[in-house]
Amino acid sequence: MQTPPISPKASPLASTPNVRTILKEELMQACKDLQRRGKGKSPQTPKQSPDSNSKMISVADYLLERLAQRNVTSMFGLPGDFNLGFLDYVEDHPKINWVGNCNELNAAYAADGYARVRSGSLGVITTTFGVGELSAMNGIAGAFSEMVPVLHIVGVPSTSQQKNRPMLHHTLGDGRYQAYQTAATQVTIWQEYIGRTETAAEQIDLAITKCITEARPVYLALPTDMAEQKISSERLCTQLSDSQPPNNVHMEEFVLKTLYDLVQQARGNVVVLADACIMRQGIQNEVTEFLHLTGFPVFATPMGKTSVDETWERYGGIYVGELSNPEIKEAVENAKLVISIGSIPSDYNTGNFTYNIPKERYVELHSSWAKVQHGLYEGLGMKQLLPKLAQHLREFRPLANKIEIPRFESPAPQEKHNKISHAWFWPRISSFFREKDVIVTETGTSNFGILVVPLPKGSILVSQILWGSIGWSVGSCLGAALAARDEGLGRVILFVGEGSVQLTVQEISPMIKNGLKPIIFLLNNNGYTIERKIHGKYRKYNDVSNWKWSGLLDVLNDNEAFNTESFVVESKEEVDKLLNGEKLKDDKGIRLVEVRMDTLDAPKALERQATASKK
């Protein structure tokens, strides 16, 4: 690639916490001076020459300050020789903690989990050129698929090496230094290469803004010699905006009137479907206001679970097309109008595409477009539309309140045996949950089992239903736990199978090291149950080695420096005793509970999905 010349190399900033703190105080004072003099500029219109009162700081510090402004407190990744200089700045930053992962794939999972729980912020992963970034790519692709804002910072060879292309380690040996960034274009919404001091600040601002507003991963390449280069700090005085462009007034008015007429024709017989992008776009408050003002019954999709309060009296449960419980299916499909908010119409999210809702009775609201029956309205965002729509439709509340909906309950069945079944376990575990718990579930039995139980108010479900990468939940749990601690949320509870955990088990080690205290329920059913249900019920490729799970935390503990405890339960009686006792109620350290189940036992929702997948 053609690389423009850069400014002469500046001396690196002294890497001590005191110097960093002093720098931050100076930046804040400089910003105040600039704002008082009316010289602060919009991030979209950078000055070519820095103001004489602005401070000169390194590119690395500029990037980190921008991330800190977006409430990023944890950075995931691994060191490599092309990012070590940048990591000095990270480690010395007063607000951002370097977590340190066991491999890059897990680091990407952790950044994903962090972003899902830290609404309005983003997850950040730093890797090295080639070998590191490619290892992370599966995790980045998952974040792209499920619309999660993750910034991938990649330490790359210096600008002169990029220009001359010597046969460096971590290259393909053919001079294609851009091969990895080219690959990244397929799984990121935006890519930036920081090669010039003149544009570095603008590029960083654009990358972060794109990541947040588009709710997708962004790739940022930082050459080794650029991290310490000096640039003006002036742009830091203006906060980055995450606002969406305003809706077209005339289009919005037309859609509001159209929807009013449709609701009137339906005589208020309207159902709302809550989906994943409510959480991805951070519009839970707008949706809650809309539901409370209108009184419309609301159901969620699997990916939309906990996007609305599941304890609310007008919440009816999970709709999954033909795979839904009969009373839920009837309530949704018999409505005269269905308003879908933030939908992601994937196979597992729609019951293998079995929605039985005619287009004439279906409305979709999205982050930047809406579809009303057969009409498409581009540039019409739901965040701005919903408050106005709530006011337009609030008069229908008396009619909406007359619509009866099934109560979302999941009592534990009375089984004659004492074995732990999925049919019994998930309703039983639901009483263990508390308000504001963060619940992480793995692809497979856990993702399906959690769907049938109501979760407490303020709880957050973190799951990966569309991408479905086995082992994702363990890395994601690390990021989710760090974000939950920052947000002041409740406990973090992970449900993962003994097969999936073997892919990413190392990430329990940094959980312990960082003082995190998740409760891990390890469901041991002797192999890949979801795969057995789809194909190869007795095939050995669905078998896994059975580890001594009760000793796992001892192995991953840092020379037994932290408090951990493990349990094994094999019967309903043992589950009850553990859940009712004190062992899991304290927060002294991480806890692991091995739950032993029959090999072919599975949640009913998984059984139905597996049958549908075979067709």
RAHULIN-V811872 format. One record per residue. N is the residue number from 0. RES is the residue in one small letter. PSI is psi in whole degrees, -180 to 180 (999 if undefined). Layout:
BEGIN
((N & RES & PSI) (N & RES & PSI))
END
This chain:
BEGIN
((0 & m & 155) (1 & q & 126) (2 & t & 118) (3 & p & 155) (4 & p & 150) (5 & i & 168) (6 & s & 158) (7 & p & 146) (8 & k & 132) (9 & a & 163) (10 & s & 139) (11 & p & 148) (12 & l & 139) (13 & a & 129) (14 & s & 70) (15 & t & 147) (16 & p & -36) (17 & n & -43) (18 & v & -41) (19 & r & -43) (20 & t & -42) (21 & i & -42) (22 & l & -44) (23 & k & -42) (24 & e & -40) (25 & e & -40) (26 & l & -45) (27 & m & -42) (28 & q & -40) (29 & a & -40) (30 & c & -42) (31 & k & -42) (32 & d & -44) (33 & l & -43) (34 & q & -38) (35 & r & -34) (36 & r & -1) (37 & g & 26) (38 & k & 5) (39 & g & 136) (40 & k & 154) (41 & s & 146) (42 & p & -21) (43 & q & -12) (44 & t & 73) (45 & p & 149) (46 & k & 143) (47 & q & -32) (48 & s & 127) (49 & p & 146) (50 & d & 146) (51 & s & -22) (52 & n & -9) (53 & s & 151) (54 & k & 147) (55 & m & 125) (56 & i & 168) (57 & s & 157) (58 & v & -41) (59 & a & -47) (60 & d & -35) (61 & y & -47) (62 & l & -45) (63 & l & -38) (64 & e & -39) (65 & r & -41) (66 & l & -40) (67 & a & -36) (68 & q & -26) (69 & r & 19) (70 & n & 28) (71 & v & 123) (72 & t & -10) (73 & s & 138) (74 & m & 133) (75 & f & 161) (76 & g & -167) (77 & l & 150) (78 & p & 149) (79 & g & 158) (80 & d & -18) (81 & f & -3) (82 & n & 4) (83 & l & -41) (84 & g & -43) (85 & f & -38) (86 & l & -25) (87 & d & -44) (88 & y & -39) (89 & v & -49) (90 & e & -31) (91 & d & -3) (92 & h & 136) (93 & p & -18) (94 & k & -20) (95 & i & 125) (96 & n & 129) (97 & w & 116) (98 & v & -51) (99 & g & 113) (100 & n & 175) (101 & c & -25) (102 & n & 165) (103 & e & -34) (104 & l & -47) (105 & n & -36) (106 & a & -40) (107 & a & -41) (108 & y & -42) (109 & a & -42) (110 & a & -38) (111 & d & -51) (112 & g & -38) (113 & y & -47) (114 & a & -34) (115 & r & -33) (116 & v & -32) (117 & r & 77) (118 & s & 135) (119 & g & -8) (120 & s & -158) (121 & l & 157) (122 & g & 147) (123 & v & 130) (124 & i & 138) (125 & t & 128) (126 & t & 175) (127 & t & 166) (128 & f & 135) (129 & g & -93) (130 & v & -37) (131 & g & -48) (132 & e & -36) (133 & l & -34) (134 & s & -32) (135 & a & -13) (136 & m & -37) (137 & n & -43) (138 & g & -38) (139 & i & -40) (140 & a & -39) (141 & g & -40) (142 & a & -38) (143 & f & -48) (144 & s & -42) (145 & e & 10) (146 & m & 63) (147 & v & 129) (148 & p & 106) (149 & v & 127) (150 & l & 121) (151 & h & 105) (152 & i & 125) (153 & v & 121) (154 & g & 121) (155 & v & 166) (156 & p & 160) (157 & s & 165) (158 & t & -36) (159 & s & -37) (160 & q & -36) (161 & q & -35) (162 & k & -43) (163 & n & -23) (164 & r & 56) (165 & p & 167) (166 & m & 77) (167 & l & 158) (168 & h & 155) (169 & h & 2) (170 & t & 172) (171 & l & -3) (172 & g & 7) (173 & d & 12) (174 & g & 1) (175 & r & 79) (176 & y & -21) (177 & q & 3) (178 & a & -41) (179 & y & -39) (180 & q & -35) (181 & t & -41) (182 & a & -37) (183 & a & -24) (184 & t & -21) (185 & q & -18) (186 & v & 14) (187 & t & 152) (188 & i & -19) (189 & w & 149) (190 & q & 138) (191 & e & 139) (192 & y & 115) (193 & i & 94) (194 & g & -6) (195 & r & 137) (196 & t & -31) (197 & e & -29) (198 & t & 1) (199 & a & -48) (200 & a & -44) (201 & e & -40) (202 & q & -43) (203 & i & -45) (204 & d & -43) (205 & l & -42) (206 & a & -47) (207 & i & -41) (208 & t & -45) (209 & k & -44) (210 & c & -45) (211 & i & -48) (212 & t & -31) (213 & e & -12) (214 & a & 50) (215 & r & 160) (216 & p & 152) (217 & v & 143) (218 & y & 128) (219 & l & 110) (220 & a & 127) (221 & l & 105) (222 & p & 152) (223 & t & -35) (224 & d & -4) (225 & m & -25) (226 & a & -37) (227 & e & -3) (228 & q & 146) (229 & k & 137) (230 & i & 168) (231 & s & 144) (232 & s & 3) (233 & e & -38) (234 & r & -23) (235 & l & -18) (236 & c & -18) (237 & t & 120) (238 & q & 144) (239 & l & 142) (240 & s & 137) (241 & d & 17) (242 & s & 143) (243 & q & 155) (244 & p & 145) (245 & p & 146) (246 & n & 148) (247 & n & 121) (248 & v & -47) (249 & h & -40) (250 & m & -42) (251 & e & -44) (252 & e & -40) (253 & f & -45) (254 & v & -40) (255 & l & -43) (256 & k & -41) (257 & t & -45) (258 & l & -38) (259 & y & -45) (260 & d & -40) (261 & l & -41) (262 & v & -37) (263 & q & -42) (264 & q & -32) (265 & a & -3) (266 & r & 40) (267 & g & 3) (268 & n & 78) (269 & v & 141) (270 & v & 141) (271 & v & 134) (272 & l & 117) (273 & a & 129) (274 & d & -176) (275 & a & -36) (276 & c & -8) (277 & i & -44) (278 & m & -41) (279 & r & -36) (280 & q & 1) (281 & g & 43) (282 & i & 29) (283 & q & -39) (284 & n & -43) (285 & e & -41) (286 & v & -42) (287 & t & -44) (288 & e & -43) (289 & f & -45) (290 & l & -41) (291 & h & -34) (292 & l & -34) (293 & t & -29) (294 & g & 9) (295 & f & 139) (296 & p & 147) (297 & v & 138) (298 & f & 159) (299 & a & 157) (300 & t & 169) (301 & p & -43) (302 & m & -16) (303 & g & 5) (304 & k & 132) (305 & t & 9) (306 & s & -21) (307 & v & 161) (308 & d & 117) (309 & e & -4) (310 & t & -4) (311 & w & 142) (312 & e & -20) (313 & r & 10) (314 & y & 132) (315 & g & -5) (316 & g & -160) (317 & i & 126) (318 & y & 124) (319 & v & 48) (320 & g & -135) (321 & e & -16) (322 & l & 1) (323 & s & 158) (324 & n & 143) (325 & p & -42) (326 & e & -32) (327 & i & -44) (328 & k & -45) (329 & e & -44) (330 & a & -40) (331 & v & -48) (332 & e & -15) (333 & n & -6) (334 & a & 148) (335 & k & -22) (336 & l & 136) (337 & v & 124) (338 & i & 111) (339 & s & 128) (340 & i & 116) (341 & g & 43) (342 & s & 148) (343 & i & 97) (344 & p & 60) (345 & s & 171) (346 & d & -53) (347 & y & -19) (348 & n & -14) (349 & t & 16) (350 & g & 46) (351 & n & 45) (352 & f & 44) (353 & t & 28) (354 & y & 126) (355 & n & 63) (356 & i & 112) (357 & p & 147) (358 & k & -31) (359 & e & -19) (360 & r & 20) (361 & y & 130) (362 & v & 134) (363 & e & 131) (364 & l & 130) (365 & h & 180) (366 & s & -32) (367 & s & 11) (368 & w & 163) (369 & a & 153) (370 & k & 120) (371 & v & 110) (372 & q & -114) (373 & h & 0) (374 & g & 130) (375 & l & 131) (376 & y & 95) (377 & e & 147) (378 & g & 18) (379 & l & 102) (380 & g & 143) (381 & m & -27) (382 & k & -41) (383 & q & -29) (384 & l & -40) (385 & l & -46) (386 & p & -39) (387 & k & -38) (388 & l & -37) (389 & a & -42) (390 & q & -37) (391 & h & -32) (392 & l & 1) (393 & r & -23) (394 & e & -15) (395 & f & 3) (396 & r & -45) (397 & p & -39) (398 & l & -42) (399 & a & -35) (400 & n & -18) (401 & k & -14) (402 & i & 119) (403 & e & 142) (404 & i & 151) (405 & p & 139) (406 & r & 130) (407 & f & 99) (408 & e & 159) (409 & s & 75) (410 & p & 146) (411 & a & 133) (412 & p & 153) (413 & q & 100) (414 & e & 146) (415 & k & -25) (416 & h & 167) (417 & n & 4) (418 & k & 155) (419 & i & 111) (420 & s & 157) (421 & h & -37) (422 & a & -33) (423 & w & -39) (424 & f & -47) (425 & w & -44) (426 & p & -35) (427 & r & -43) (428 & i & -23) (429 & s & -32) (430 & s & -12) (431 & f & -23) (432 & f & 152) (433 & r & 166) (434 & e & 141) (435 & k & 12) (436 & d & 147) (437 & v & 118) (438 & i & 121) (439 & v & 127) (440 & t & 145) (441 & e & 153) (442 & t & 131) (443 & g & -140) (444 & t & -38) (445 & s & -44) (446 & n & -37) (447 & f & -37) (448 & g & -37) (449 & i & -20) (450 & l & -29) (451 & v & -6) (452 & v & 140) (453 & p & 141) (454 & l & 151) (455 & p & 163) (456 & k & 136) (457 & g & 0) (458 & s & 158) (459 & i & 125) (460 & l & 127) (461 & v & 112) (462 & s & 159) (463 & q & 89) (464 & i & -37) (465 & l & -54) (466 & w & -46) (467 & g & 47) (468 & s & 121) (469 & i & 129) (470 & g & -9) (471 & w & -37) (472 & s & -31) (473 & v & -50) (474 & g & -42) (475 & s & -36) (476 & c & -39) (477 & l & -52) (478 & g & -42) (479 & a & -39) (480 & a & -39) (481 & l & -42) (482 & a & -41) (483 & a & -39) (484 & r & -42) (485 & d & -37) (486 & e & -7) (487 & g & 32) (488 & l & -176) (489 & g & -148) (490 & r & 158) (491 & v & 125) (492 & i & 122) (493 & l & 134) (494 & f & 120) (495 & v & 147) (496 & g & 160) (497 & e & -18) (498 & g & -49) (499 & s & -40) (500 & v & -24) (501 & q & -19) (502 & l & -30) (503 & t & 20) (504 & v & -25) (505 & q & -28) (506 & e & -7) (507 & i & -28) (508 & s & -52) (509 & p & -24) (510 & m & -49) (511 & i & -46) (512 & k & -33) (513 & n & 11) (514 & g & 21) (515 & l & 151) (516 & k & 52) (517 & p & 155) (518 & i & 121) (519 & i & 116) (520 & f & 109) (521 & l & 109) (522 & l & 110) (523 & n & 104) (524 & n & 29) (525 & n & 46) (526 & g & -168) (527 & y & 92) (528 & t & -43) (529 & i & -37) (530 & e & -39) (531 & r & -38) (532 & k & -30) (533 & i & -45) (534 & h & 146) (535 & g & 49) (536 & k & -41) (537 & y & 15) (538 & r & 145) (539 & k & -18) (540 & y & -13) (541 & n & 7) (542 & d & 153) (543 & v & 160) (544 & s & 141) (545 & n & 105) (546 & w & 168) (547 & k & 88) (548 & w & -30) (549 & s & -15) (550 & g & 1) (551 & l & -46) (552 & l & -32) (553 & d & -40) (554 & v & -42) (555 & l & -11) (556 & n & 151) (557 & d & 80) (558 & n & 41) (559 & e & 34) (560 & a & -17) (561 & f & 157) (562 & n & 122) (563 & t & 161) (564 & e & 144) (565 & s & 151) (566 & f & 156) (567 & v & 129) (568 & v & 136) (569 & e & -3) (570 & s & 161) (571 & k & -40) (572 & e & -41) (573 & e & -36) (574 & v & -48) (575 & d & -45) (576 & k & -42) (577 & l & -46) (578 & l & -32) (579 & n & -17) (580 & g & -167) (581 & e & -13) (582 & k & -36) (583 & l & 1) (584 & k & -24) (585 & d & 171) (586 & d & 40) (587 & k & -24) (588 & g & -178) (589 & i & 143) (590 & r & 139) (591 & l & 128) (592 & v & 113) (593 & e & 119) (594 & v & 111) (595 & r & 125) (596 & m & 165) (597 & d & 149) (598 & t & -43) (599 & l & 8) (600 & d & 140) (601 & a & 157) (602 & p & 149) (603 & k & -36) (604 & a & -38) (605 & l & -40) (606 & e & -44) (607 & r & -41) (608 & q & -40) (609 & a & -40) (610 & t & -43) (611 & a & -36) (612 & s & -25) (613 & k & -18) (614 & k & 999))
END
